[in-house]
Amino acid sequence: MTTPPVPKEALAYFRSKGYKLSWGYQDVWKDEHTRAFTVAKATTQDLLIDIRKSVDDALANGTTLAQFKKELLPKLADQNWVGRKTLPDGSSVELGTPRRLKTIYDTNMRVARSAGKWERIEQTKAALPYLMYSLGPSQEHRQQHVAWEGIVLPVDDPFWDTHYTPNGWGCKCIVRQLSTSAAEKRGISKAPKKETVSWKNKRSGKTEKVPVGIDPGWDYNPGKSRMSNTAKFAKEKSEEFKQVVSA
């Protein structure tokens, strides 16, 4: 049984990315993920290309996690990127294990769908100007995510800049778009006070404030970030064109 293929907006989001080699997930941060595909410890171009192609196929065709693993594992084995590896300093790192492949699959599927959904939200917000935070199908939920369930706020509220789903590794929360009448019936919320905790990125050495209840690096809106980057790129290309024409 396959899962439904992702909408065209989600696939366009994924395919607009470049590539970036990285050692730790902290190396590519927040909205950098909207510009580059990366997998921690996938440090060769051929390896990253193989993983990306498998993710792309899964997104486009609705491939199940089991099929994704079955098709990708032989390619990873050919490049000696399976199991765990012992480094010269004696430490052990996790490469292409079943757990990591599940994380790669789930994360890319959910974020791509979420980014594609934001594009549709922007297109229809005149008729459906509100969003409601909803829990997903997980058996257990983070306590803070449970507290956000049922929050109803305008699409343009700053809350969604940091709390638009997903909000962490394995998070299955979603947002539902509502009309004004539906939002008023449920009750329009007051935006929660933004509480943060300090978190240090061990790779960069920088300390930043992370909203309580959101995993570090997940407090951004992938769809909004992508649209902002697209507009910025278009403006830069327009300026380049003007300079060439006027030269």
C-alpha positions in Angstrom: 0.0 0.0 0.0 1.4 3.4 -1.0 0.8 6.8 0.5 -0.7 9.5 -1.6 1.8 11.5 -3.8 2.5 15.0 -2.4 0.8 18.0 -4.0 2.7 19.8 -6.7 3.6 22.7 -4.4 5.3 20.3 -2.0 7.3 18.7 -4.8 8.3 22.1 -6.2 9.5 23.1 -2.8 11.8 20.1 -2.5 13.1 20.3 -6.1 14.0 23.9 -5.7 16.7 23.1 -3.2 20.4 22.9 -3.9 22.9 20.6 -2.1 25.0 21.1 1.0 27.4 18.6 2.6 27.3 18.6 6.4 28.6 16.6 9.4 26.0 17.6 12.0 22.4 18.6 11.6 23.3 21.8 13.3 25.4 22.8 10.3 22.4 23.7 8.2 20.1 25.8 10.3 16.4 26.7 10.2 15.5 28.3 6.8 18.8 27.2 5.3 16.9 24.0 4.7 14.6 25.7 2.3 17.6 26.4 0.1 19.7 23.2 0.4 19.1 19.5 0.8 21.4 17.9 3.4 21.8 14.8 5.4 24.1 14.8 8.4 27.3 12.8 7.9 26.6 12.3 4.2 29.8 13.9 3.2 30.2 13.0 -0.5 28.3 14.5 -3.4 27.5 11.1 -4.9 26.0 9.8 -1.6 23.9 13.0 -1.1 22.7 12.7 -4.7 21.6 9.1 -4.2 19.7 9.9 -1.0 18.0 12.9 -2.5 16.9 11.0 -5.6 15.3 8.4 -3.3 13.5 11.1 -1.3 12.4 12.8 -4.5 11.0 9.5 -5.8 9.2 8.9 -2.5 7.7 12.3 -2.6 6.6 12.1 -6.2 5.2 8.6 -6.1 3.9 8.2 -2.6 6.5 5.5 -1.8 6.1 3.9 1.6 8.8 4.0 4.2 9.4 0.2 3.8 9.9 0.6 0.0 12.1 3.7 0.5 14.4 1.7 2.8 14.4 -1.3 0.5 15.4 0.7 -2.6 17.9 3.0 -0.9 19.9 0.6 1.4 21.7 -1.2 -1.4 23.0 2.2 -2.8 24.2 3.1 0.7 25.9 -0.2 1.1 27.8 0.3 -2.2 29.2 3.5 -0.7 29.9 1.9 2.8 27.3 4.2 4.5 25.4 1.7 6.6 25.2 0.9 10.3 27.6 2.6 12.6 31.2 3.8 12.1 34.1 4.1 14.5 36.1 7.3 14.1 39.9 7.6 14.6 39.3 9.2 18.1 37.3 6.1 19.1 33.9 7.6 19.0 31.0 6.0 17.1 28.7 7.7 14.7 25.4 6.5 13.2 25.2 6.4 9.4 22.5 4.6 7.3 20.7 2.8 10.0 16.9 2.0 9.8 16.3 4.6 12.4 18.1 7.3 10.5 16.4 6.4 7.2 13.1 6.7 8.9 14.1 10.2 10.2 15.3 11.2 6.7 12.0 10.0 5.1 9.6 11.4 7.7 11.3 14.8 8.0 11.5 15.5 4.3 7.9 14.3 3.6 6.4 16.3 6.4 8.4 19.5 5.8 7.7 19.4 2.0 4.0 18.9 2.6 4.0 21.6 5.2 5.8 24.1 2.8 3.4 23.2 0.0 0.4 23.7 2.2 1.6 27.2 3.2 1.6 28.2 -0.5 -2.0 27.1 -0.7 -2.8 28.9 2.5 -1.5 32.1 1.1 -3.5 31.6 -2.1 -6.8 31.1 -0.2 -6.4 33.3 2.9 -8.9 35.8 1.6 -11.6 33.2 2.0 -10.0 31.2 4.8 -8.1 33.8 6.8 -7.5 31.8 10.0 -5.4 28.8 11.1 -6.0 26.4 13.9 -3.3 24.3 15.6 -4.2 20.6 15.7 -2.5 17.5 17.0 -1.5 14.8 14.6 -1.9 11.0 14.8 0.9 10.4 17.3 0.2 8.0 20.1 2.0 10.4 22.5 2.2 14.2 22.2 4.6 16.7 23.6 3.0 18.5 26.6 3.4 21.9 25.0 1.9 20.9 21.7 -1.2 19.6 23.6 -1.4 23.1 25.2 -1.4 24.7 21.7 -4.2 22.4 20.3 -7.2 24.5 19.3 -5.4 27.8 19.1 -7.1 29.9 16.3 -5.2 32.9 14.9 -5.1 34.8 11.7 -2.9 33.4 8.9 -0.7 36.6 9.1 -0.2 36.4 12.9 3.5 36.3 13.9 2.8 33.1 15.9 2.9 31.1 12.7 6.4 32.4 11.9 7.8 30.1 14.6 5.0 27.7 15.5 3.8 26.6 12.0 4.0 22.8 12.0 6.0 20.5 12.2 7.7 21.7 15.4 10.3 19.1 15.9 11.7 15.7 15.1 8.8 13.3 14.7 6.2 16.0 15.2 3.0 15.2 13.4 1.0 18.3 14.4 -0.8 20.1 11.6 -2.7 23.4 11.0 -6.2 23.6 9.7 -7.4 26.5 7.6 -10.7 28.2 8.7 -13.2 30.7 7.4 -14.0 33.7 9.5 -17.3 32.2 10.6 -15.7 28.9 11.5 -13.0 30.7 13.5 -15.5 32.9 15.3 -17.6 29.8 16.2 -14.5 28.1 17.7 -13.3 31.3 19.3 -10.4 33.4 18.1 -7.5 33.0 20.4 -5.1 35.5 22.0 -1.6 34.7 20.8 0.3 32.8 23.6 3.2 34.6 25.3 6.4 33.5 23.6 8.5 31.8 26.2 12.1 30.7 25.3 15.0 28.8 26.7 18.7 29.2 25.9 20.3 26.5 23.7 23.9 26.3 22.5 24.7 25.0 19.1 27.7 22.8 19.7 28.8 23.0 16.1 28.8 26.8 15.8 29.3 27.7 19.4 26.4 30.2 19.3 23.7 30.4 21.9 20.2 31.3 20.8 16.7 31.5 22.3 14.5 28.6 21.3 10.7 28.7 21.9 9.6 26.4 24.7 8.0 23.2 23.1 9.9 23.5 19.8 13.0 21.5 19.0 16.1 23.6 18.3 16.2 24.6 14.6 12.5 24.0 14.0 11.2 27.4 15.0 10.7 28.7 11.4 8.0 28.5 8.7 9.4 26.5 5.7 6.7 27.6 3.3 6.9 31.3 4.2 10.7 31.1 4.2 10.7 29.6 0.7 8.4 32.3 -0.6 10.6 35.0 0.9 13.7 33.5 -0.6 12.0 33.1 -4.0 11.0 36.8 -4.0 14.5 37.8 -2.9 16.0 35.8 -5.7 13.6 37.3 -8.3 14.5 40.8 -7.1 18.2 40.1 -7.3 17.8 38.7 -10.9 15.8 41.7 -11.8 18.5 44.1 -10.6 21.1 42.1 -12.5 19.0 42.4 -15.7 18.6 46.1 -15.2 22.4 46.5 -14.8 23.1 44.5 -18.0 20.5 46.4 -20.0 21.8 49.8 -18.8 25.4 48.9 -19.4 
